[in-house]
């Protein structure tokens, strides 16, 4: 089975590019019709045929640390509720009471039961209907057929994945991926924001390094490189590596002893709509949920890179603050500017060149899933 390069192979390839003044290149130029960012019909198909029918990350496992832990949010325009049961298993339900359809809860927390705030119908952590206030008002109701409606869920690679509707063929969903969030990594922050940009425009900014010097001239670029990246694809997923200048110190280290922690950033694109960024001191899971053509709801989960405790959390929070206040803000400014001009008629296609190979891979994979 094909896998992403290990750290030692990554270091060797980066050092080679530094010596040669080169970078990884794709084989083709991909031309994506701008109409695909502006079509309501296309977006509806992306949500129904891809986002709901593919295994997609909902949250890190660390967001549900103990029995009774729950997390509610929308995914694919559907309210979902993830709960860790008394048996330690994570289950995901449609966040809808079986009486009148009210959402059971919002946000995250820990509870012994899931109680509807409207009429008090109570469900166990396994989704079974346990009690109905004034049950005599519902003669003949079978509690066994009125439990919460579940969706397919599983924990893999440190994340909780959900597949809402009948799955397409997804045998390569996890092909070649490493453990993305390891045991012991602690959740330090959960955030939700709304971005004024199409979900694909926002995603594209994560997976190419062609923009680093122009966009991040005084923030990321002084520590990194102009257009020097490794790009890899495995199955439907991909990874781009952003090296820091200080990686050059590995040139004098025997290849088998090279360690890359703190010397680069890995960005994994988990098809279709999630990104995992592994930075110097913290890891992020970012999930992009389209609201409409022009708006995206962004869910961000930040974790320590290894271990827990106050020191690891403090380092992770400092690292995360630098990224969000500098480079991430600059990326946001650019993608929202794209969105504001996308209806201008200036471009019929967006051309993604040899240095934007992972964007081409994303659109190619998305087109295949829709077809």
N, C-alpha and C positions, 0 to 999 in steps of 0.2 A: 504494500500500500504506500502510495506517495505521501510524504510528510513535509512539513516545513523544515528548513535548515536548522541544525542545532547551533548553539551560540558560537562554538568554535569555527564552524563553517561560515557563519555570518561575519565574524570578525575578519577572517581571511579574505572574504570577498570585498569587504569595505576597504581594507588596507590596500588591496589590489587597485580598486577604483581611485583611491587617494594617490597612489603612485602614478597611475595612468591618466589622471584627470578625466575619468569617465564615469558612467553611471549605468544602471540597468535600463534597458529600452524594450518597449513592446514591438511587436512585429508589424502592426498595422495602425492606420489612422481610422478612428471610428467616428462616423458622422451620425449624430443623434438628432432627429427632427425636433425642433423647438415645439412643434405641435404636441409632442408627447408629454410636455410639461404643462400644457394649457388645456388639455382635453378632459372634460368631466367624465366622459365615457371611459377613457384610458385609466384615470385614477380609480374609478369604481371597479374596474377589472383588476387593477393592482391590489386593491384591498381584498376583494372577494376571492380572486383566483390565486393570489400569492401570499399576502400577509396572513390570511386566515387559514390557508391550506398548507402552509409550511411550518415546521417547528421553528419558533422564534423565541429568543430569550425574553422572559417576563421580568426577572429580577435575579440578583445573586442569591445563592442558597443562604448566605450569611444574613440576608434580610429577614429570614425566618428562622431564628436561632434556636427556638425551643417549642415544645408542644403548646398549641394555642396561639402561636404567632400568626398574624395574618397581614396581608397587604392587598389593597384594592386599587385598581386603576383600569383605565380603558386600554384596550388593545384591538386594533382593527375595527374601530368604532363600536366595540362591544365591551360593556362593563364586566370585568372579571374579578374574582376574589380568590387569592391563593392562601391556603391554610396548612400549617403543619399539624398533623393529627397526633393523638396520644401515642400512636405506634411509631412516630417519627417520620412518617411518610407525608410528603407534600402533595396535596390535592388542589385542583383548581376548579372553580365552579363559575357559572354565569351568576353575576352578582344581582340576583333577582329573586325576591320572595315568591313562593309558589301560590300565594294567596291572591295578592293584587299587584304584584310586580315591582314593589318598592325595592330600591337598592338597600341591602342589609347594612352596609357600613361604608366608610370611606377612609382613605389614608391607611395607616398601619397601627398595629398595637398587639395586644395579647388578651385573649378571652377564653373562658371555659366553654362558652356556647355562642352561637351566632343568632342574635335575637332581632327580629324585624322591628324597626322603630315606629311602625305605623300601627299594627295591631298585636304585636308581641308574639307572633309565631316564632318558635325557637327550634333551631337546628343544631345537631351535634357537630363536632369538628370533622366528622366523616361525611357531613352533608345530609344525614338522615333527619327527617322531621321528628322532633321529640315531643313537643307539646303545643297545644292550641288553647288559648284562653277561651273559656266558655265553649268548650268543645261540643256541647249538646246542640249548638246552633248549626252544626255541620253533620247532620245524620248521614251515616253511610260512607263518609270520607275515609279512604284508605291511606293511612299515613305512609305506608310502604311505597306508594306510587307518587308521593308528593315531596320527596326529598329534593334537595338542590340539584340542578342539572349540571353535570360535570363536563369538563373538556379534557382531552388527552393531555397529560402532563408527565414530565419526568425530570429528574435531576441528573445532569451530566456536566462534567468539566467545571464544577463549582457554580453552575447556573441552573435556574428553573426554566425549562422550555415548555411551551404550550403549542398545541395544534388544535385550532378551534373547529374546523370543519373536516370533511373527508379529505384525508391526506393525499397529495400527489406522491409520486415516487420520490422518496427522500433518503434513499440508502446512503447517499454521500454527504448528508448534512454535517456529520461530525468527522468526516474523513480527514485524517492527518492533523487534526487540531490537538494541541497540548492541553494540559490542565490549565484553564484560564484563570480560575480563582482557586487557590489551594486552601487546604484545611489550615485554620489558624489566622487567615487573613480576616481582619475585622472591618465591619462597615463603619465608616466615620461620618457619612453624610448621604442623604437622599434628597434630590431636588427635582422640581418640575417647572419648566418654563415654556412659554409660547414664542416661537420664532416666526417672523414674517417672511417665510420662504417656503417654497415647495420642498417636500422631504428629500427628493433626489438631488436638488441643488445643494441642500445642506450637507447631505452625505458625501457628495463629491469632494468637498473641501478637506475631508479627513484622509483621502486615499491617493493624494498626489503631492509630491514635494517640489514640483516645478515652480511653485509660487513663493517659496520660502524667503528669498532675498527681497523681492519687491514688496510683499505683504508684511513681513516680519523683520524689517531692516534693522530695527534697534532692540528687538526683543529676542526672538529665537535665533536669527541669523548670526549674531556675534558668537554664539556657542555652537553653531552647526555649520552647514555647508549650503552652497547654492547649487541645487539640482544634483545632489548625490544621494541616491536611495537604492535600496534593494527592494525589488517587487517580486512577490511569489503568489501563485495561485494553486490551490489544492481543492479539487472539486468545485463547489459553488462559492467557496470562501476564498479570502485573500489576506495577504499581510504585506504592509509596507514598513520598512525600517528607516528611521531617521537617525543617523549617527551624530554624535557630538564631536567636536574637534579634539577633545581630550582622548578619544579612542586611539589616537596615534601612539600613545605610550605603550600599547600592546604590541607594537612592531618588534620590540626587543624581548617579548615574552614568548617562551616556547608555545607553539600552537595548542598543544593539549592542555596547557595551564591557563589559557586566556579566559577571563571572566568579563562579561559585558555589562553587568549590573551598574547602573549609573552612567554608562557610556553611550547609551542609545535609547531610543523610544521605539517600541513595537506597537503598531496599530493593526489590529485584526478586524477585517470586515466580515461579519457573520451574516451571510445572505438571508433575508433581503435587507433588513432595516436596523441592524444593531452593529455597534462598534465596541471593541475592547481595546483600551489604550493602556499600555504598561509603561509607566514613566519612571523617573529615578526613584521616587519614594512612595508613589501611590499608583493604584490601578483604578480605572474607570470603566463601568459598563454604561454605554449611552444607547438608548433605544429611541428611534424616531417614529412617531405615530402621526401620520397625516391627518390634519383636521379638515382641510379642503385644499384646493389647488395652490393657494397662496400662504398657507399657515401650517406649521408643524408643531406638535407638542413633543417636547424633548424631556425624557426621563433620564436622570443621571444618578448613578450609584457609585460612590467613591469608597475605596477600601485601602487599608494598609497593604504594603507589598508583601510583608512577611511578619508573622507573629502579631502580637497585640500589646496592650499596655500603653501607658501614658506617653512614653517617649516615642514609640512607633506612630501613635496617633498624631502627636504634635508635628513630627517630621512630615507625615503624609499631608496634614492640613496646610502646612506652610508651602509644600510643593504644589498642592492643588490650587492654593490662592494665587501663586505666581502664574500658573498656567491660565487660570480663568480670567485674571485681571489684565493679562498682556495678550498672548497669542490667540486665545479663544475669542477675546473681544474683537481683535483685528479680523479674524476669520468671519465672525458674525457680521461685521460691517460690510465685508465684501459680498457675502452671499445674499444679504438683504438688498444690496444695491443691484445684484443680478436680478432679483425678483421684481424690483421696481421697474426695470427696463425690459422685462421678458415679453411684454405685450407691445413693444415699440414697433415691431415689424422689421427691425434692422437685420435680424438673423433668421434664416429659415432652418438652419442646422447649427448645432454646436460641434465643432471639430475637436476631438480629443486626440492629441498627437502621441508620438512614441514615448514621451515622458509621462503620459497619463494612462498607462496601460491598464491599471486596475479599474479605472472608470469604464474603459472599454469592456473589460471582463464583466463588470456589474451589469451594464446595459445589455450585453450579449446574453448573459444568464437570465436576466429579467425577461427579455424578449422570448427566449426559449420556454420559460415557465408560462408565459401568457399564451404562447402558441400551442 
